[in-house]
Amino acid sequence: MLQKLKQWFEKKPAPKERPPYYSIVCPFCFSRFEPDEVVFRAAHVREDDDDFMLQEDRKLNAWRRKFKLSEVDMEAVIKPYTVPEENWIFSQNVLVGLVDRYGIATRRRLCPYCHNELPISAGKGPSNIISIVGASQVGKSVYMTSLIHTLQTSTAAHFEAACLPLTAENSRKFRQNYYEPIFERGSMLPSTNPNEQQEPIIFQFVFKDDREAPITLVFFDVAGEGMVERDYLDIYAAHIQNSSGILFLVDPLQIRTIRDRIRLRAGEEQEFASRYDEPRDVVISLFENFIAHQDSGKTDIPTAVVLTKSDMLRHLQEEDGAYIRPNSNVFKPVVHEGYLNLTEFENIDGEIRRFIETVDRPFKDALDVYFSDVAFFAVSALGTNPVNRQIDGVIHPMRVDEPFIWLLHRLDYVDGRRAP
């Protein structure tokens, strides 16, 4: 009887009624629109029909120019209203394809604003996009690489999911430019050049339960200094504004008091950049470019503040120190299997919250003013500190997926509970 009562009380609430379709947020330009506003890319080319010849796609090329990509000629764009409705193809109440006047079907749905091809799942579930932001030298590229590697090799299996690139081109670019240099050659990535291509890297965290919509993880490999310059933020503000969750990266070396203490204790062992942006500057830039335009003057997007390079905090550990103690949660590996372990989350959140408040009160105050849903984490993407831009030994990422799992919890994808 007790067992039955326990099962009854632990039952999940009944799922919310599913709407007939969902608004779409394009993972390339981050415009928001309804599924019936999509256009389609023709599945063939005809030299005897001007409408179906290879041709310039002005909207797509305008988007590509923003990312310093070469312009391309493409198959024709077909607008649904030019095709009889009986030739429209629907799936789960969403327009997913059409048959053109030559009887050839296409399911290549495009964003009506930038003409990039949309994910297959677009419109069938919520467009939940998670973005990664942070100032220069914070290690966004390294963290993104380590996070995706961890999601693919362990986290996805713990949550009955898979972490997959959106396109074959994304897969090639990620492996060639990020994964192989770090995980196969042990080399640190060069700083991002603002004059080089910046096409986003897009992965999806896809659940095996097809009733759950995928989570889209979008990473712009933008030069970090762009996060404090208005011209750059004009391009990237839309993707942050239309995100469902934010991974806000903070390097301990951005914080002057910590930087000075580590320099004193680590000496030549630690490599320092010539310039660091203050974390508060990034918050102010985000406020100017999109938070200020919210009705409340703050954003309710769940935001994980992620202290990177946590392995470096060992230089600060003291038994009775004001910053980090040897038994800190920061140095404790944690695996969340199937749910967010609330005890472990609350431990790390409370400790890093107090740490940030101690070492950079202006940054903590700015977060409190402009963000209404914030949690704090500490991660080490590599588990060690590179020397002369080379990683010595085996890479052991530490807690890199924990902020992502918290965002999954805040978006009602995974449970949060105490460990038995």
N, C-alpha and C positions, 0 to 999 in steps of 0.2 A: 504493500500500500504506500509506504514512504517513498519507494522508488518511483511509483507512478505519479505521486504528487510532485516529486522533484522534476521529473520529465515534463510535467504540465507547466510548472513555473519557469522552466528553462526554455520553453518553446519560443522560437522566433516569432515576432509579430507577423501577421499576414502581409504579403508583399502589396505595395501600393498598386492600384489599378494602372495598367500600362496605357499611356495615351496612344492614339492611332499612329502618330509619328512625332519626331523631335526636330527642333531647329538644328541647323548644321552650322558649325564653326569651321571654316576652312583652316587646315593645319599649316597652310603656306602663307596666306595673307591675313588670316584671322578675321575676315569678314563674317558676319552672321546673317543667315538667310534661311528660307523655308525650302523643303525638299522639292517643291514644284517649281522653284526658280532655277534649278540646275539647267545646264546645257550639256551637249554631248559631242564627243570627238568621233567623226566618221571612222568606220572600221576598214575603209578602202579608199583608193585613189582612182579617179577616172580622168584621162587626158582629154576626152571628148566632151567634158562638161565643166565649164568654168567654176561652177559651185563646188565641185568635188575634186578639183586639182590641188596639188600641194600649194600652200599659200602662206603668206605672212599672217601670224596671229598677233595682232597688235597688243592685246591685253597680256598674253603670255610673255611676249618680248619685253613689255614695259616692266613686268615683275622681274624677269631675268636680269634686266639692266641694273636694277637695284642691288643685285647680288654679284654684279660684275661677271655675269655669265654671258656666253655668246648667244646671239639671236639665232633663231631656227625657223625653218619653214615646216608647217605641220599639215595634217589632214584637216579637212573642213570642220568647222564648228556648226552643229545642227541645233537649232532652237526648237523645243518641243511643239510650239504652236504652229510650226510650219509642216507638221506631220499629223495626219488624221489620228484622233484619239484612240481609235481601234488598233493603232500600231504602237501604242504605248505599252510598256512592260512594267508591271508592278510586283513588288515583293514586300510583304508586311506593310501594306498601305503606302509604300514609298515608291515613287517613280524611279526605276533603276535602269531602264533601257528603252530603246525604241527601234523600229524597223524603218529604214529610210525608203525613198521612192524607188530604189533599185532592189528592194526586198532583202537588204542585208542588215542584220541586227547589230547594234552596238550597245555595250554596257559601260562604255568609258564615260562616266559622269564627270563633268568639270565644274569647278567653282565659277559662278557667273561673273565674278569680279577679276580674277587673275588667270582663269582658264588652266589651272593645274588640275591634275586628275585627283578626284576625291577617294578616300578609303571606301571599300565595299560596304562597311558598316554605317556609313554616314546617313543620318536620318532615321535609322532603325533603333537607335539608342541615344542617350545623352552624349553630347560632344565634350567629353571631359578631357581637357588638355592641361598638362603640367609643364610649367616653364622653369628654366634655370637662369637665375640672374646673379650678378655679383660684379665687383669692381675689378680693375686690372690686377694681375699677379695673384688672384685668389685661388687659381687652380680649377677653373670651371671645366676646361677640356679634360683634365686628368680625372676629375670627379665623375664627369659624365661617362667617360670610358670605363672607369671602375664600377660605376653603378650598373651600367648596361651589362657588363661582364658578370656581375654578381646576380643580377636579375635572371640572366640566361642560364647560369650554371647551378644556382641553388634556390633563390627566392621563388621563382616561378613554380618549381616543383612543390614547394611548401604550400602554395596557394592554388594548386590545380589550375595552372595557367602556363602560358608560354610568352616569352618576350621576343618579338619579331620585328625586323625592319619593315618600314612601310613599302619600300620599293627595292628592287635588286640594286639600283644605283646607290641608294642609301646604305645597303649592306656592303657594297664594294668600297665606298668612301670611308665608312666607319672602320672596316678591317684594315684598309691600306694606310689611312692617315692617322688612326688613333690606336686601335687594338695592337697591331703588329709592332709599332715602335715601342710601346710601353711593355706589353705582356710577353712579347717574343724576343725583343732586342734589348729590353731594359734601359731604353733611352727616354729622357724627358722630352716632351713636345716643345717646339719653339713657341715663343709668344705669338699670338695671333696678329697678323698684319692687316690693318684696316683696308689696305689696298688690294687684298687678295679676295678670292671667292668666299662668300659667306652663306652659301645655300644651307638651309637648316638640315640638321640630322633629325630624322623622325622615326621613332620606334613605337610599337603598340604592345601593351601588356594585355594579352588576350586570354580570357578565362575559358576553360573547357566547357563550363556551363554556358551554353549559347544564349541563355536568358540575361546574362550580364553583358553590358556594353563594354567594349575595350577601353582601356585608359591610353591616351596618346601622350607620349613624352617627347617634347620638342626642345631641341637645343640649337640655338644660334651661336655659331662659333665666331662671335663678334669680338673685336678688340675690346678689352675690358675698359679702356679709357672712354669708350663710347657710352658707358653707363652713367657718365657724369657730364655728357655734352648733349645739348638740346637737339642738334641736327641728327645725331645718331638715334636718340630716343624717339624722334618722330617716326622712325622706321619700326622700332621694336615695341613702342608703347601699346600698340593694338594687340600684340600677342600676349602681353602681360594682362591687359584689361579683360580679355576674353578667355583667360585661363581659369580653370577650376581650382588649381592649386599652384603654389609657388615654392620652389626650392631657392632660398636666399642664402648664398654662400658668403661666409665671412672668414678671412684668413687671420689667425692670431697676430701675424706680423703687421696687419693693418692698424692694430691698436698700439699706440706709441709706448705706453707703459710696459706692455708685454714684449714688444720688439726690443726695447732697451735692456730688459732683464735677460732675455734670451741671448742677445748679443754679448752681454757680460759673461754669461755662464757657458755658452756654446763656443764662443770665440771663432776660430777659423773653421770649425766643423760645420757651421751653418752658413749657407749662401743667402745673401740679402739682395733684394732688388734695389735699383737706384731710386725708385719712387713708389710710394704706396698711397692709394686714395683712402680717405677715412670712410668707414662704413656709413656714417651719418650722411655723407655727401650723396651716396647712392639712394638712400631713403628720400632725401630732399628732391633729388632728380625725379624719382618715381612719383612723388607728390605733385611736382610741377606739371608732369606730363600726363598723369591720368588720375591719381587719387583725388586731387583737388576738384576734379570734375564730377565726382560722385556726390549724390545728394547729401550724404552725411559728412562729407569731407574726410572720410576714411574708407578703407576697403575691408570687406568682410571675406575676401578670398582667403581660405586657409593657407597660412604661410609658415613653412618650416625654416627657421633660422638655423643654418648649418655651419658650425665652427669646423673648418677644414684643418688638415695637417695636425690632428690631435696628438699624434706621436711626439710632436715637438714640445708639448706641454710637460713632458717628463723633465725638461730642463727647469721647470718651475716647482716641481714637487718638493714639499717639505712636510714633516710630520705634523707640525702645528702651524703650517703656512696659511696665509690669507687667500691664496689662489687655488692650488691643487695639492691634494694629499696623495701619498703613495697608493692608498687603497681606493682611489677615485673610480667612479663608474666609467670615466673616460677610457681607462685602460682595460676594461673588462669586456671581452667579446660576448655578444648576445645574438642569439638566433631566434627570430619570431617564426614559429611554425604553425601556420593555419590561422593565426589570430595575432592581434597586437597585444603583447604582454604588458598590461597596464602598470604593473609594479615596476618593471624595468624602464618603461617609458617615463613614468613619473619621477623615478630616481634621476635619470639623465636630464630631463627637462628642468627639474628643480635645481640641480647642481649647475648647469650651464646658465640658467636664468640668473642665479646669484653671481656667477663668475662674470658675466657680461655687465651686470649692474655694478660690480666692484671695479672693473678695469676700464669701462667705457660708459659711464652714466648718460652722457648726451645721446649716444646711439640707442641705448635702452629706452630713454624718454621719447625719442623720435618714433620708435616702434610702437610704444604705448599710445601715442597720439594718433598715428596714421593707420595702424593695423588692429583690427578687433579680434582676430583669431590666429594666435601665434603660439608655436611651441619651439623649444630649443633642443639642439642636438650637437653631438661632437662626433666627427668621423675622421678616419685616416684612409685615404684612397689607396695608399700603397703599403701602409703598415711600417714604413721606414722612411728615413730622410735621404734623398739622393745626394751623392757627392760628385761634384764636377758634372752634374746633369746626367749621371749614370746611377742606376738602381743596382745595388749590390745584393745578391741573394734572391730568395723567393719572395714574390709579392704576396702580402697577406692583408687584403682590405679589412678594415675594422668598422663595423656598424654602418657601412655606407648605405644599406637599403632601409635602415630604420626610419629616416625621414619620409621616404616614399611610402612605406607601409603605414605610417601615421596618416598621410594624406589619403590613402585608400580607406582607412578607417573613417576619416572625417567625411569622405564622400559616400559612406555607407556601403562600401564594397566588402569590407572584412570586419569581423567582430573585434571588440576589445574586451579582454577578461583577465582575471587574475590567474596566475599559474597554479595548478593544483599542488 
